[in-house]
Amino acid sequence: MDKTLQTGEKIFFTNLILCIVSYIYFTILPLNEITLSIGYIFFIAYFGINFYVGNTSDLNILESLIVGTIGCAIGLFLLFFALYAEIIMKNSEVALWLIRPYFMPTMSLVKILFDDITIIYPILLIVINISLVLMGSITRKIMNKFKV
């Protein structure tokens, strides 16, 4: 259990740093082609760290789900308040403003694929991040099984 918590902390703080740095980056700089192109580094790092930690840690399926959930704790925390603003206060702008720091590392993808963002997008990111840790762990198990 100690290994699970340490690995989850590693993902949590890495995602937290990526979210803060990308929030500052996309808030200060104007959104143009160059900014979005450089922003792909945040996008790749944001998803890559989850797969990398799942792949380099020796976790079973339950542990990798726990580690992925701990890694997404900032998103879950912000999502709680965003859902409150969306459902109880019926104010979707405040809800998106609250959850915005969590999906800022993927802003390059958002600006290209989506016209408008709803509260579903951060939930989708949480599911993707948890599944990437799980896929990394399963990939490690498969590679160790076929290792000669």
N, C-alpha and C positions, 0 to 999 in steps of 0.2 A: 504494500500500500504506500510505503514511503517513496518507492521508485515512481509510482503513478503520480503522486502529488508533486514531486520534483519535476517530472516531465511536463505535467500540466502547468506548473508555474513558469517553466521555460517558454512554453507556447504563449501563455497569457501575457507575460511581460514583453515578449517579442512582438506580439500582435498589438499590444498597447503602444509601444514605441512607434511601430509602423503607422498606426492610426493617428497618433499625435503629429508625427512628422508630415504625413500626407495631408492631414487637415490644414496644417500651417502652409504647406506648399500650395495646395489648391485654393486656399483662401487668399493668400497674398498675391500670387501670380494670376494674371488674366488667362482665361481658358482659350488657348489657340492651338494650332497644330503642334507646335514645338513643345508646349507645356503638356499636352496630352501624350505625345510620344515619349517624353521623359517619364511621365506618370505610369507608363507600362512597367517600369521597374518596380514600382510599388505594387502593382497588380500581380506580377510574377512572384515577388517576394511574399506577398500576403497569402497566396495560395500555396506557394512552394514550401514555406516553412512548416505548414501543417503536414504535408506529405513527407517532408524530410524527417521531421521529428518522429512521425509514425514509422518510418522506414528504419531509422537508426536506433530506435528503442526496441527492446525485446518485450513487447506487450501482447497479451492475449486480447480477444475481441472485447470483453467487458472493460478491461483496463484502457484499451484504445478509445472506447466510447466515453469513458470517464475523462480521459486526458483531453479529448476533443471538446467535451463540454466545459471543462475548466478553461481551455484555451479560448472558448467563445464567451466566457463569463462577462466580459465588458459589453458584448453585444446583447446578452441576455438581460443584463442590468439596465442598459439603455432602452431595450425593447419593452421592459416592464413599464417604464414611464411613458414611452411613446404609445403603447397600447392604451394606457390610461387616458392620455390626451386624445387619442383617436376615438375611443369608445365612449368614455364618460363625458369628456368635454366637447366631443364632436368637432375637433379642430385638427384637421389633417396637416396643416402647415406647421403647427407647433410639434406635432408628432414626428414629422420628417426632420425638423430642426433638431429635435432631441437625439434622434438616431443617426444623424448625418456623420458624426465623427467615426462611427463604426464602418460605414461603407465608403468612406473617402479613399482608401487605397484602391478601390475598384472604379474610381471616377472616370478613368480613361475609357473603360468598357461601357460605363453607364451613358456617357455623352454620345457614344457612337450607336449603341443598340436601342436605347430607350428614349422615348419622347418625354415621358413624365415618370416619376418614381412614386410608387405606393409603399405602404407599410409591409407589403409582402416581400419586397426585395431584401431587406435585412434578415427576414426569417429564412429566405432561400440561401443567403450567405452563411447563416449559422449551420444549416443542414449540409451545405457543401463543405464547410470547414471540418465539421465532425466526420463526414464521410471520407474526406481526404486523409485524416489521421488513421481511420479504419483501413482504407485502401493501402496506405503506406505500411501498416502493420501486416496486413495480409500478403503484400508483395514481399516483405522480408521473410515471412514464413515459407512462401513458395520458393523463393530463391535459395533459402537454406535447405529446403527439401531436395532440390535438384543439384545442389553443390557437390562436386566430385572431390 
